[in-house]
Amino acid sequence: MPYRAQDAAGTSRIGYAESTDGLHFMRWAHPDLSPEADYEKNGGVEDPRLQKFGDTYYLTYTGYNKKDAQLCLATSKDLIHWERKGVILPAYQGNWNVAWTKSGAIVPEKIGGKYWMYWLGTAADKTDQMGLSYSDDLIHWTEATETPVLPRRPEKFDSRVVEPGPPPILTPAGIVLVYNGADDKLVYRTGVAVAPIREN
């Protein structure tokens, strides 16, 4: 299990913990991924989301340099040695996103011949909502919608933030999304949404 850890100076790193029963975890004494690139320095690496295709692990994470937060990607064969692929969704770009990009959750199987990823962006009203992008190679991503695919809901528990949580789950009913919802007071709660699967 990758997880975010933060030191006393406020710098985030991604730690690694493993378990044989899913309940009791042993943490490594050293970070699995530490800030090194310019887009990570001083702020750190945050929001890990892990997915595996073939023999390769794909880790989406937020690179934060105390100025910008941007959705990044690293790959590994063993969960220990990581190769950075850089920023995959730049901040301040997109159809509706006007600020940071974070928290990329990749669908575990191709749909319609493409990879799909849910992610968090900031709309013009300064609320954080969920976007959707697709890719042929998991490195280069194209935004799929003109507006958030899972928008905020005024006066609900997710009126301020709608953020992808763990990797989506494919079921006969569709794609199940477990997400973080926050209200106008930034109180966070867990939400669930189901999206039908369309092959074209």
LINZIPE-V987511 format. One line per field, one symbol per residue. ss: DSSP state (A for helix, B for strand, O for the rest). psi: psi as a letter, one per 40 degrees, with the letter a starting at -180 (. if undefined). burial: 1 if it has 24 or more other ideal C-beta (glycine too) atoms within 12 Angstrom, else 0. Layout:
ss: ???
psi: ???
burial: ???
This chain:
ss: OBBBBBOOOOOBBBBBBBOOOOOOOBBOOOOOBOOOOOOOOOOBBBBBBBBBBOOBBBBBBBBBOOOOBBBBBBBBOOOOOOBBBBBBBOOOOOOOOOOOBBBBBBOOOOBOOBBBBBBBBBOOOOOBBBBBBBBOOOOOBBBOOOOOOBOOOOOOOOOOBBBBOOOOBBBOOBBBBBBBBBOOOOOBBBBBBBBOOOOO
psi: hiihihadeehiihihiiieeedhihiieiidhihdidediddahifhhhihhbehhhhiihhhfedihihiiiiieeedhihheahdgiifiidehebihighhhheiihfeiiihiihihideeihihihiiideedhihheieihdgiihheaefedhghhbiiihhideahhhhihhiaeefhiihihihhihhe.
burial: 01111000001111110000000000000011111010110011111111100000111111111001111111110010010111111110110110111111111000100111111111100011111111100110101110011111000011111111111100000011111111000000001010100000
